[in-house]
Amino acid sequence: MAPSDLAPLTASRPLTINEISKRAENFAFSPAIPLSSWLRTAATLYQEGRIYLEDRNLAQAYFLYFRYLHLLLKCLPSHPEARTPEGKRQLNIVNKTVSDVIINLERIKPLIQRYHDEWSASETKRQQQVRGKRQTDHTKSPSTYDEHIVHDPALSASGRLLNAGDNQDLAVELARNEIRRRDANRKATRRANVPPEEEQTRRTAGFWEHWTDELASRQAEDEELFRRQMELTRRELDRTDVPQQESRGSRGSLDGHTTSTHPNYRYPSITRSEPIHYEALQPQVYHKPPPCPQPPRPPKEELARYHEPLTPELPAENALHREANVSRPTPPPKEREDPPLPPQKQQRLTFKPAAYLENGEPIRSIFLPRELRRQFLSIASENTRRGLEMCGILCGTAVNNALFVRCLLIPEQNCTSDTCETENEGSMFEYCMSEDLLVLGWIHTHPTQTCFMSSRDLHTQAGYQVMLPESIAIVCAPKYTPSYGIFRLTHPPGLGHILDCKQSATFHPHSVDNLYTKAQHPPGHVYEHDKLDFYVHDLRPGARNDTTQRKNL
């Protein structure tokens, strides 16, 4: 795992269109995975691409849209089930989105190219300014984070990079605000009686009409929320470390306490140098009694003029300079020695990866409502009493490059003592599309077994994780200890081995160990949080759904 405090304030250079496209095409397509699983993956890519587009993360949106088209047009037609009547029908439905995706790619492409050109010009100027000043920097070995940031479109040319685990309350508050905004926009569109098939197209068109104004507004809101969160953190530190905070030299001490949390944040409480400092030190400088009655105090401008030629003769003046040097903040011209890439009025907040796969690839944070597991066990209690398994789908959204579970979706399913198979997956896809939900994983019970991933569970998880590496599986074993676990497949060897497995028996052994691992932090990428809102939607026939958001308070 990479240390959490290695991220700079700004990300590396923006990726080019060619780099993003090649990375989007680089994934393992397996015909052994059912077509329904690949269609679920395609739906997730489409939804995720539009979410990142609305989040103004254009490089990641381009990456996801390009991968979506590659999967849809190059890979799925070769799937064995694509030749069946049902497979053809399903592909015809999903192919209706192709024109919308192509339009978005064509509009995003020049913006990415322009951003890269601006960065190149800015970087050339910066290199000329700092050439020869930082020779020692080139001898440092890159960290795991530094090695992968240059390949991650989500972090390409991002503004302020934060560690989601160290800023969990901020991450949840940003998500809650953004989810409310998206819900309000979706409801407004539906009140206008827009047909569902036109809703996505209209929302995308509206985005391109107003995206620059909304971008500035949302970046300003995020920056203000970040400042308020940092101010609350600073006040907490004030209460626990008052003596050090009172000293101007305590800034380094404070940074020592919070390096991993806010390594690049400059506290706004540093005292600025002002003319009042001259008045405070004036009795020390002019304390010598004059030969005649002291004249009225001259204006500050004249006092400074009179005071300047005497500087070498008065020791107290040196103290005055030291005082000014200590309290004077870095002037703006010096900050421009390392120009922003490129400069923006506000910086977009982006959460950096929370963990790394076994092959070194970064994965995003997932925030999970702590109350969700208890609510699911309550819904599954009747099945548990009868010794039957039950499953639910973890649905959510992406905000600032972190993933947030906000819906527990109960699908139609066939449950036995050892398995639970989802049915009528089309209704599940339609609901997720209509509510802008991503499928982030699944949860199921082991009413008669301990907490582990069975061979059947591993194959199910592979279908979720093959295109969304952050996908998780939660296993609940209420009669045993531990009573639950949050898992993902290792990669390698787990994901590749399961995808290549041709055994069809419900339970079968595998020749490789270490097929899955814990995903909960630490050391994983899943954070359970008390204040993340969620709701339950039940797709089973006859189920009654409450549209009220359940809050974790």
N, C-alpha and C positions, 0 to 999 in steps of 0.2 A: 504494500500500500504506500502511496505517496504521502508525505507529510502534508498536513492541512494548511501550513502557513507558507507554501512555496509560490502561491499565485501572485503575480504582479497586479498592479492597479488596472492595467490594460492588457488585452490579449495580444497574441503575436500578430503577424501580418495577415491581412485578409487572404483567403484562398481564391484562386482563380476559378473560372468556370470549368476549365478542363480538369483541374484537380478535384473539384466537387463532383463532377460527372463520373470520373473514374472511380472515386470512392463509393458513389451510389450504386454502381454496377457490381461492386465487389461483395457478393454474398453467395452463400451456398444454397442453391435451389435443389430440393429433393422431391422427385415424383412420388416417393413413398408416403409423404405426408398427404392426407386427404385434401381434396380440392376445397372443401368447406373451410379447412384451417387456413389455406392460402388466401381464400377470399376474405376471411376475417382479418388476416394480416394486411391485405390490400386496403380494407376499410380503415384500419388503424393508421396506415401510412397516409391515406387521404385526409383523414380527420386531423392527424398530427401536423401535416403540412399546412393546412389552413389555419390551425391554431398558431403555429410559428409565424405564418404570414401576418396574422392579426397582431402578433406580439412584436412585429417589425424585425424579427430575426431572419433577414432575407436569405442569408447563406444556408441556414438550416432548412428553411422552407424550400429552397431550390433543391437541396439534397434529397429531401423527403419526396417531393413531387417527381423528381427525376427517377428515383428508385421505384416509385409507384408505377410510372409509365413503363420502366424496364420490366418489372414483374408482370404487368398486365399485358404488354404487347410482345415481349420476347420469351417469357418463361411459361406463363399459364397456358398458352395455346398448345404447348407440347405435353401437358399433363394428360395422363391416360383418361381421366374422368372428363376432360374437356371435349371428348368426342361423343359423349353420351348426350341424349336429348336434354336431360336436366342440367348437365354441365354447360351445354351451349346456351340454354336459357339464362343461367346465372351469369355467364360471361357477357351476354348481350346487355343485361341490366347494368352491370358495372362499367361496361365500355361507354355508356352515356356520359360519364364524367370526363372522358379523355379530352374533349375540346376545351372544357373549362380549365383543366390542368395545363394544357399547352399554352393557352392565353396567359396564365399566370407566369409560366416559365419565360415566355417572351418578354413580359414586362419586368420581371425580376432581373433578367440577364444583364441589361445595360446598367442597372443600378449597381450590381455587384462589380461589374467591370469599371465603372466610374469610381466606385469607392476604392478599388484596388489601385487605380491610377493615382488618385489623390494621396493614398497612403504611400505609394512609391515616391512621389515627389516630396512629401513631407519627410520620409525616412532618409532620402538622399540629403536633404538639408540638415537633418539632425545628425547624420553621420559626419558631415563636414564640420559641424560645430563641436562634436565630442571626440573627433579623431585624435588619438594620442593621449587622451585624458583617462581612458578606462582600459588600458592594455591588459590589466590583470583579469578583467571580466572574461576574456576569451579563453583563459586557462581553466575555467571552472567546468566541472562535469555537469551536464544537464540532468535535472531530476526526471523522475518518471512522468511527472506532470508536464514538464517543459517538453519532453520528447513527444507527447501526444497532443498537446494543445495546437500545434501547427497543423494537425490533421483533423481536428474536430470542427466541422462547419458551425456548430452551435456557439463556439467561442471565437469564431473568426471575427476580428475587429470589434469585439464586445467592449463596452465601456468599463464599468466597475465590476470586477469579479469578486464574488463573496463565497464563503464556505457556508452552505445551507445548514450543516450540522451545528455550526457555531452561531448561527443567526436563525434559529428555528422559529422564534416568535415573529420576527420580521418576515420570514418566508410565508408563514401562515397568514399573516395580516395582508401581505401583498396578494396572496392567492384569494383570500376572501373578497377583497375589493375588486379584483379582476373578474372573479366568477360572478359577482353581483352585476358588474357592468355587462358581461356577455349575456347573462340571463335577461337583463332589461332590454338589450337590443333584440334578442330573439323573440321576446314577448311582443315588442313593438311591431316586429315584422309580421307576426301571426295575427295581431289585431287588425292589420291592414288586409287580411284575408288573402295573403299571398299563397298560391298553391305550393305544396311541399317540394315539388320538382323544380320550382323556380326560386325557392328560398335561397339555396346555396349560391346560385348564379347572381342573384340580386345583391346578396351580402358581399360577395367578392367584388362586384362592380362598384358598390358603395365604398368599399375599402379603398379602391384605387382613386376614387374621386376626392376623398377627404383624408387620405392617409398621412400627409405631411402635417396638417393641423393637429390631428389626433395624436400623432407621434410625439410632437412637442408637448402637448398637454399631458399625456401619460408618462413621459419621461420626467416631467416636472413633478407630477404626483409621486412617482416612485422615489425621486431624489428627496422630496420633502419628508416622506415616510421614513426613508433611511436616516435622515438627519435627526428626526424625532426619536427614532429607536436608539441611535448612538448617544443622544443626549440623556435618555433614560439610563443607558448603561454607564455613562460618565457619572451620573448622580449616584448610582449604586456604588461605584468605586469611591466616590467622595465620602459616603457614609462608612465605608469599611477601611479607608486609608486616608483619613483627614490630615494627619501630620505631613504626609508626603505631598498631598495635593496642595498644601499651603505654600510650598516652596516652588519657585520658578524652575528649579532644577529637577523637579519631580516628574517631568514628562517622560524621561527615560524609565523611571520606576514604574509609572503607569503602563507604559508600553510593555514592560516586562511581565505585567500581570495579564495583559490582554493581547499578546502577540498573535496567538492563534485565532483570536476572535475578530479583531479589527486591526490587522497589521498595517493598513495603509490609511487609516482614518486620522485626520488632523483635528484635534480637539479645538473647538472654536473659542475656548475660554482663555487663551494665552493673551496677556495684557499687551496692548499696542503702545508704542512710544508716542507720547503726546506732549505738547508744550508744558503741561502741568508738572512734568518731571523737573523742568528748570526751576519752577517756583519752589518745589519741595527741597531742592538742594541749594537754593540761593543763599540761605543763612550760612551754610558752610563756606561758600565761595567768597562772600562779601561780609564776613564777620569782623574784619579788621576795622576798628573805629576810624572814621574819617577825621581829618584835621579840622574840619568845619562842620556845622550842622548838616546832617544828611539831607540831600535834596529829595524832592518827591520821586517816587519810583517811576522810572521812564517806561515807555511802552515796551512790550516784549520784543518788538523788532529792534529797537535801539539797544535794549539790554543784550541781545544776542550779538549785535555788532560790536558793542563795547567789550563784551566778554570774550570774543574770538581771539584778538591779538594777545590776550593774557593767558591763553591756554597753556603754553610751555612753562609758565612760571607758577601755576597753581596746581599742586598735587591733587586737590579735590576734583579738578577737571577730568583727570584720568578716570577717577571713579565714575564721573558722570558719563564718560564715553562707554565704560564697561556696562553701566546700567542700561544705556541706550542699545548697546549691541546685544545684550541678553534678551531684552524684551522686544526688539524689532523683528517682525516677521520677515520671511524671505520675500524680497520685492518681486513683483510680477515679471520683470525682464529676465531674472534668473530662471524662473520656472519655464520660460519659453525656450531655454537652452535645449530642453527635451520636449519638443512640440507634441501635442496630442495627435492621435492618428486616426482620422484627421480631427481638428477641433470641433466640438459640438457645444451647443448651449447647455444641454443636460446630458449626463451619461446614463445609458441604459444599464440597469442592474441585471446581472446575469450570475446565476449560481453555478459554480464550477462542479465538476464531477465529485461524487461522494465516495466512490470506491473504484477499484479496477478489477477487471476480469483476470483470470489466470494467464491470458495471453497479453496482458498489459493494457487492453482497451478500457477507456474510462466509461463508467455508467453513472447516470443521473440519480439524484436523490429521489426517493419515494416517501411521501408523508402519508401516514395511515392513521385514521381516527382510532384512538384507543378504545372507544366504546363500541366500535363496529363488531369486534369479535364476540362480545357479550350479546349483542343484538342478534347476530347470526345464530348463536347457540340457542337463543330463545326460540327463533323461528324453526330450528331443526330439532327442537326438544322431543316432539312427538315421534319423529323418525328415530332419534337416538333411543328412546324408550323401547321401540320395536326392534332395535338392532339393525336399522337401515342407514346407509350413508346418505349424505345430502351435500349439495354443492351450491355455491353462489359465485357470481362474477364480480371482480373488483374493477369498477369503472371510475374514470377520473379525467383529469385534464393536465396540460402543461402550462406553467406560468414561470417566466423568467428562467427557463431551462431546468426547472424542477417539476416533478410529477406529484399530483395530489389526488388521492382517492376521495371521491365525493359521493359515490353511489354504490350501494350493494344491490346488485341486480340478481334476482332469483329467477332462473330460466325454467322452462318446462324440462323435466328430467325423468329418467327411469332409474329408480334407486333399488339396489340390492344390499345384501349384507357386506359385500366386498367392493362394489363399484357404484358409481353414479354417472350416467351418461346424459348429456344435454340433448334435447330434442327441439325441433322447429327453430333451428338457429337463425333462420331468416328473420323471425320476429325480434330476436335479440339484436341483430345487426341494424334493423330498421329503427329500433328504439335508440340505439347508440348514435346513429347518424342524426336522428331528429333532435337529440339533446346535446349534440357536440361532445360525446363521451368517447374516451379512449379505453380500450380493454387493457388493463395493467396487470392482470393476473387472475387468480381464482382462489377460493377457500372451500374446504370440504372437511367432513367429519370422518373420524375412525371410531365408530361407536363400540366396536368389539376388539380393536387392535391398539397398539401403542402408537406413539407419535413418530412416524418415519415416512419416507417416500417409497411406495411400492413400485414394482416394475411398471404397472399400469399408470401410476401417477407420473412416473418419469416420462413416459411417452406422451401423456397429456400435456405436461409442462413443456416438452420440446416444441409442441405446436404453438404455444404462447411465446416462447423465448426465441424462436428462430429468427424473428425479425424485430422483436422488441427485447433487447438483452436485459432490460431492467425488470422484466416480468417476474412475478413472484408466485409461489404456491404456499398457502397457509394450511397447515394440517392441525385439526383440533381433535384431541383424544381426551374427552372429559373424564374418563374413568381412570386415567393413568397419570403418572408424573414422569416427565413434564407433560403438561396438559395441552400444549400447543407449540408449534414451531413455524418459522418463516424461512422458506428455502428458495434456492435457485439452482439450476444445473451449473456445474463447473464447465469452463470453456477455455482450453481443453481440460480433461478429456470428455466430460459428460455429454455435452450437447452433440458433438460430432458422433460419438459412439451410439447414442440413442437414435439419431437420424439414420444411421447406417444399419440399425438392427432390423432384421427381417422376421423375427419371431412373432407369431400371431397369437400365441396362447395368452390368456388373461394375466397369468403370473408366470414369469420365466426368469431364470438367472442370467446375469451378465458377467462377462469375463473380465471386466474392468472394475476396479474399486474407485473410490473418490468420484462418484458420478454426480453428487450434489453436495451443497454446503449451506451453512446458515447465511441468511441475507440480512438479519437484523443488526443494527448498529449497536455496539461495535462488534466486528470490524466491517459489517456490511453497509448497504446503502439505504436501508429502510428505517425510518424514524416514526415511532408512535407518538402522537401528540394529542393533548387533552382538549384543545380548543379548535380543532378542525371539524367543520360542519359536514354532515353527510345525511343521506336519506335512503330509504329502502323502496325499491320498485319490484313488484312481484308479477312475473309474466305467466304464472300458472293459471289455468282456466279457473274462473270463479274467485280469484284472489281479489281482495279489496286493498287499494293503495291509498295511503295518506300522502298528499303532496307537500305536507309541512316538512321543512328541513329539520332534521334532528341535530341539536347542538351539543357539543361536548363542552360543558361548562363546569 
